Amino acid sequence: MVPGLPGTEAPFKMKQMRKTILILILAAATAFIAASCSDKSEEILWNPEWNEGNGDDDDPDEPDPEEPEGITGKPRYVWIDAAANFEDYANSEDNIKADMQKIKDAGFTDVIVDVRPTSGDVLFKSTTADPLKKVDAWVTGGYKWLERTATFDYLQTFIDAGHETGLRVNASINTFVGGYLCPYGLGYDGMLFREPDRKDWATSINAADGITNTMDLMDESSDYGPKFLNPANEDAQEYVLDIIGELAAYDIDGIVLDRCRYDDYDLMSDFSDISRKQFENYASITVENWPDDIFEPGTDGLEWSATEMQKLWLEFRAKVIHDFIVKAEKKVHSVNPDTRFGVYVGAWYSTYYTSGVNWASPDYDTSAHYWWASENYKDYGYADHCDFMFLGAYASTSSIYGSGEWTMQGFCEQGRELLMGDTVFAGGPDIGNSTGWTEGGQAALIPDAVDACITPSDGFFVFDLCHIKMYDYWDAFKQAFDEYLSTVE
């Protein structure tokens, strides 16, 4: 998966566009696919530099906690997608250990290990979710299932190998997902397919021909991809929170929620009876013509205007995600107070409202800057409930430096303005799927990409490890991080 694409939480707003991109990637066989408020005084436990300029007042008499040996400068993360790296790691502890050393030698300080891809099954011990046994991927020989036959604890192996090497180890999960419908006749997998009695957990979209549960959309040529859970469904929320609690029991440095948002159908999601009842209760109204009084059937986006009812609906969706973030943060810290909690989001804030997410500070007045936001939309910014955040600065190779959205530098500079010091963040590129990156051969641009993102951010992250390996970018990242460190040492 690409964090944010589908959902992932990506630089493309509409589901059909994402599908077109994915088909091209598969056809070219250039990338793997898969269905991506705490006490701020704890930030210093990671890196003192993260506190610079974020508005926190540190106690000058309190000694700085000891950092892992050999770590200097801002944190530098590499994302390890479960499906994209499944062939290398699912059945080989040795491969995991070897690559942790390569990651450390390249100058990274942290890994983010995806342990719940879009099928919703998991790569750690759980009594709630089923263990991940297979993923769909494009590998040598074509598009097929890759199976896991090993029994070692996947996440624990990364923790042990990473910590032994001197890396911090963070785990990520795809949040509101429950299954995956594959293209090319490969089939499907996941909880929603195995447990049909949970069908009402799945998203119901406001389709052109009427409100439709996405589990009834099984055309692999047009409806493939993750099967999302309805974020407003309390049973689905409790299920995911139980998974998060089990994950927090591990000795990990941080937990990152990916796809903690509404379905890839954007503004078509979710129009179930559950969502209707919650919205009417929230707004203290009765929607006489559902869903037409909010959106006409088939509406998946807005074009430069929004009614007051539509703004209220967007506000409600942001509240649903905000309130879940609050619950998830409390769950993590109730199990392990030392584990940092955060999210991945797409940095394209101007259109991310279609996913039901306000990742900004609640002090940022969204309505003063964006026409689609109600006056109360800002109240559901959730940055103050995160220990850290990851912004996908997924611009093209021709848009590394610049201002505003759709340049890497601009994405990160805007992120700092939106977060207003409520949390620290790392911005970074997708070096395998964004325009100009897909064919590799861009090692010369890596130092610029790192500089453009790490300078305005509190850290740097890159998606994904598989692309570093595929295109042999190890030396390019070593050079980029050495150049950065020369400015701070």
Long-range contacts (C-beta under 8 A, 24 or more apart in sequence): 1-33, 1-34, 1-35, 1-36, 1-81, 1-82, 1-83, 1-84, 1-114, 1-117, 1-118, 1-174, 1-258, 2-36, 2-392, 2-394, 2-430, 2-433, 2-463, 2-464, 3-36, 3-79, 3-172, 3-258, 3-259, 3-344, 3-346, 3-390, 3-392, 3-463, 4-36, 4-258, 4-259, 4-344, 4-345, 4-346, 4-392, 4-394, 5-36, 5-346, 5-392, 5-394, 5-430, 5-433, 6-35, 6-36, 6-118, 6-225, 6-226, 6-259, 6-264, 7-36, 7-226, 7-228, 7-258, 7-259, 7-261, 7-263, 7-264, 7-355, 8-36, 8-174, 8-258, 8-259, 8-261, 8-344, 8-345, 8-346, 8-392, 9-36, 9-175, 9-258, 9-259, 9-260, 9-261, 9-343, 9-344, 9-345, 9-346, 9-355, 9-357, 10-36, 10-346, 10-392, 10-394, 10-430, 10-433, 11-346, 11-348, 11-392, 11-394, 11-395, 11-406, 11-430, 11-434, 13-266, 13-301, 13-348, 13-351, 13-354, 14-266, 14-300, 14-301, 15-225, 15-264, 15-265, 15-266, 15-300, 16-222, 18-225, 18-264, 19-222, 19-224, 19-225, 21-433, 22-183, 22-225, 23-183, 25-138, 25-433, 25-438, 26-138, 26-143, 26-183, 26-184, 28-438, 29-138, 30-432, 30-438, 30-439, 30-440, 30-470, 31-84, 31-138, 31-432, 31-433, 31-438, 31-466, 31-467, 31-470, 32-81, 32-83, 32-84, 32-85, 32-86, 32-137, 32-138, 32-139, 32-466, 33-83, 33-84, 33-136, 33-137, 33-138, 34-81, 34-82, 34-83, 34-84, 34-117, 34-118, 34-135, 34-136, 34-137, 34-180, 35-83, 35-117, 35-118, 35-119, 35-174, 35-177, 35-180, 35-225, 35-226, 36-81, 36-114, 36-118, 36-172, 36-174, 36-258, 36-259, 36-344, 36-463, 37-326, 37-329, 37-384, 37-385, 37-386, 38-329, 38-333, 38-340, 38-341, 38-385, 38-386, 38-387, 40-387, 40-423, 42-338, 42-340, 42-387, 43-387, 43-388, 43-424, 45-338, 45-340, 46-75, 46-168, 46-253, 46-340, 46-388, 47-71, 47-73, 47-74, 47-75, 47-459, 49-73, 49-74, 49-458, 49-488, 50-74, 50-75, 50-388, 50-424, 50-458, 50-459, 51-424, 53-421, 54-421, 54-423, 54-424, 54-458, 55-420, 55-421, 55-422, 56-421, 68-109, 68-166, 68-167, 68-168, 69-166, 70-166, 71-109, 71-166, 71-168, 72-485, 72-488, 72-489, 73-109, 73-481, 73-484, 73-485, 73-488, 73-489, 74-426, 74-454, 74-457, 74-458, 74-459, 74-460, 74-484, 74-488, 75-109, 75-110, 75-168, 75-426, 75-458, 75-459, 75-460, 76-107, 76-108, 76-109, 76-110, 76-454, 76-459, 76-460, 76-461, 76-481, 77-108, 77-109, 77-110, 77-111, 77-112, 77-170, 77-390, 77-426, 77-428, 77-459, 77-460, 77-461, 77-462, 78-103, 78-108, 78-110, 78-111, 78-112, 78-461, 78-462, 78-464, 78-465, 78-468, 79-112, 79-114, 79-172, 79-461, 79-462, 79-463, 79-464, 79-465, 80-111, 80-112, 80-113, 80-114, 80-158, 80-464, 80-465, 81-114, 81-117, 81-463, 81-464, 81-465, 81-466, 82-114, 82-115, 82-116, 82-117, 82-123, 82-132, 82-135, 83-114, 83-117, 83-118, 83-135, 83-136, 83-137, 84-137, 84-464, 84-465, 84-466, 85-464, 85-465, 85-466, 86-135, 86-137, 86-146, 86-148, 87-137, 87-139, 87-146, 88-469, 89-154, 90-135, 90-146, 90-147, 90-148, 90-150, 90-154, 91-148, 91-149, 91-150, 92-150, 93-150, 93-152, 93-157, 93-161, 96-157, 96-158, 96-161, 97-157, 97-161, 99-465, 99-469, 100-158, 100-161, 100-162, 100-164, 100-165, 100-167, 101-165, 102-474, 103-165, 103-167, 103-465, 104-165, 104-166, 104-167, 105-474, 105-478, 106-468, 106-474, 106-477, 106-478, 106-481, 107-477, 107-478, 107-480, 107-481, 107-482, 107-485, 108-167, 108-477, 108-481, 109-167, 109-168, 110-167, 110-168, 110-169, 110-170, 110-253, 110-254, 111-158, 111-162, 111-167, 111-168, 111-169, 111-170, 111-465, 112-170, 112-171, 112-172, 112-254, 112-256, 112-390, 112-461, 113-155, 113-158, 113-169, 113-170, 113-171, 113-172, 114-171, 114-172, 114-173, 114-174, 114-258, 115-154, 115-155, 115-171, 115-172, 115-173, 115-247, 116-172, 116-173, 116-174, 116-177, 116-243, 117-174, 117-180, 118-174, 118-177, 118-180, 118-190, 118-225, 118-226, 118-259, 119-177, 119-179, 119-180, 119-189, 119-190, 120-174, 120-177, 120-178, 120-179, 120-180, 120-190, 120-191, 120-192, 121-189, 121-190, 121-191, 122-173, 122-243, 123-154, 123-155, 124-153, 124-154, 124-155, 124-156, 124-171, 124-246, 124-247, 124-250, 125-153, 125-246, 126-243, 126-246, 126-247, 127-246, 128-239, 128-242, 128-243, 128-246, 129-191, 129-243, 130-191, 130-194, 134-189, 136-180, 136-182, 136-186, 136-189, 143-183, 143-184, 143-186, 144-186, 145-186, 155-247, 155-250, 155-252, 156-250, 159-250, 159-251, 159-252, 168-253, 168-254, 169-252, 169-253, 170-252, 170-253, 170-254, 170-255, 170-256, 170-340, 171-247, 171-250, 171-252, 171-254, 171-255, 171-256, 172-255, 172-256, 172-257, 172-258, 172-344, 173-243, 173-244, 173-247, 173-255, 173-256, 173-257, 173-258, 174-226, 174-258, 174-259, 175-240, 175-257, 175-258, 175-259, 175-260, 175-261, 176-228, 176-229, 176-230, 176-231, 176-236, 176-240, 176-259, 176-260, 176-261, 176-262, 176-263, 177-226, 177-227, 177-228, 177-229, 177-259, 178-202, 178-227, 178-228, 178-229, 178-236, 179-215, 179-226, 179-227, 180-225, 180-226, 180-227, 181-218, 181-220, 181-223, 181-224, 181-225, 181-227, 182-220, 182-224, 183-220, 183-221, 183-224, 184-220, 185-220, 188-218, 190-227, 192-227, 192-229, 193-227, 198-235, 200-233, 200-272, 200-274, 201-229, 201-230, 201-233, 201-235, 201-236, 201-239, 202-227, 202-228, 202-229, 202-230, 203-227, 203-228, 203-229, 203-230, 203-262, 203-263, 203-265, 203-269, 203-270, 203-272, 204-230, 204-269, 204-270, 204-271, 204-272, 204-275, 205-263, 205-265, 205-268, 205-269, 205-270, 205-271, 206-267, 206-268, 206-269, 206-271, 206-291, 206-295, 206-297, 206-298, 206-299, 207-268, 207-297, 207-298, 208-297, 208-298, 209-297, 210-297, 211-271, 211-272, 211-291, 211-297, 213-272, 214-263, 214-265, 225-264, 226-259, 226-264, 228-259, 228-262, 228-263, 228-264, 228-269, 230-269, 230-270, 230-272, 230-274, 230-275, 231-260, 231-261, 231-262, 231-270, 231-320, 231-321, 231-324, 231-356, 232-270, 232-272, 232-274, 232-275, 232-278, 232-320, 233-272, 233-274, 237-324, 237-327, 240-328, 241-327, 241-328, 241-331, 244-328, 244-331, 244-332, 245-331, 245-332, 245-334, 245-335, 248-331, 248-332, 248-335, 248-336, 248-339, 249-335, 249-336, 252-339, 253-339, 253-340, 254-339, 254-340, 254-341, 254-342, 254-387, 254-388, 255-332, 255-339, 255-340, 255-341, 255-342, 256-342, 256-343, 256-344, 256-390, 257-325, 257-328, 257-342, 257-343, 257-344, 258-343, 258-344, 260-321, 260-324, 260-325, 260-328, 260-343, 260-357, 261-321, 261-345, 261-355, 261-356, 261-357, 262-317, 262-321, 262-354, 262-355, 262-356, 262-357, 265-300, 266-300, 266-301, 266-354, 266-355, 267-295, 267-299, 267-300, 267-301, 267-302, 267-354, 268-295, 268-298, 268-299, 268-300, 269-356, 278-316, 278-320, 279-313, 279-316, 282-316, 282-319, 283-312, 283-316, 300-354, 301-354, 302-372, 304-371, 305-371, 306-371, 306-372, 308-374, 310-372, 311-372, 311-373, 311-374, 311-377, 312-374, 314-353, 314-356, 314-372, 314-373, 314-374, 314-377, 315-373, 315-374, 315-376, 315-377, 315-380, 317-356, 318-353, 318-356, 318-357, 318-358, 318-377, 318-380, 319-379, 319-380, 320-356, 321-356, 321-357, 321-358, 321-380, 321-382, 322-358, 322-380, 322-381, 322-382, 322-385, 325-382, 325-385, 325-386, 326-382, 326-385, 329-385, 329-386, 340-387, 340-388, 341-385, 341-386, 341-387, 342-386, 342-387, 342-388, 342-389, 342-390, 342-423, 343-382, 343-386, 343-389, 343-390, 344-389, 344-390, 344-392, 345-389, 345-390, 345-391, 345-392, 346-391, 346-392, 346-394, 347-391, 347-392, 347-393, 347-394, 347-405, 347-411, 347-412, 347-414, 347-415, 347-427, 348-405, 348-406, 348-411, 349-405, 349-414, 349-418, 350-405, 353-377, 358-382, 359-383, 359-389, 359-418, 359-419, 360-418, 360-419, 360-420, 361-418, 361-419, 361-420, 361-421, 361-422, 362-422, 363-420, 363-422, 364-417, 364-418, 364-419, 364-420, 383-418, 383-419, 383-420, 383-422, 383-423, 384-422, 384-423, 386-422, 386-423, 387-423, 387-424, 388-423, 388-424, 388-425, 388-426, 388-458, 388-459, 389-419, 389-423, 389-424, 389-425, 389-426, 390-425, 390-426, 390-427, 390-428, 390-461, 391-415, 391-425, 391-426, 391-427, 391-428, 391-457, 392-427, 392-428, 392-430, 392-463, 393-427, 393-428, 393-429, 393-452, 393-453, 394-429, 394-430, 394-433, 394-434, 394-463, 395-429, 395-434, 396-434, 396-435, 396-436, 396-437, 397-434, 397-435, 397-436, 397-437, 397-442, 397-445, 398-435, 398-436, 400-445, 400-448, 400-449, 400-452, 401-448, 401-452, 407-452, 408-449, 408-452, 408-453, 409-452, 409-453, 409-455, 409-456, 411-453, 412-452, 412-453, 412-455, 412-456, 412-457, 413-456, 415-456, 415-457, 416-456, 416-457, 424-458, 424-459, 425-457, 425-458, 425-459, 426-453, 426-457, 426-458, 426-459, 426-460, 426-461, 427-453, 427-454, 427-456, 427-457, 427-460, 427-461, 428-453, 428-460, 428-461, 428-462, 428-463, 429-453, 429-462, 429-463, 430-462, 430-463, 430-464, 431-462, 431-463, 431-464, 431-467, 431-468, 431-471, 431-473, 432-463, 432-464, 432-466, 432-467, 432-470, 432-471, 437-467, 440-467, 440-470, 440-471, 441-471, 442-471, 443-471, 443-472, 443-473, 443-475, 443-476, 444-476, 446-473, 446-476, 446-477, 446-479, 446-480, 447-476, 447-479, 447-480, 447-483, 449-480, 450-477, 450-480, 450-481, 450-483, 450-484, 451-480, 451-483, 451-484, 454-484
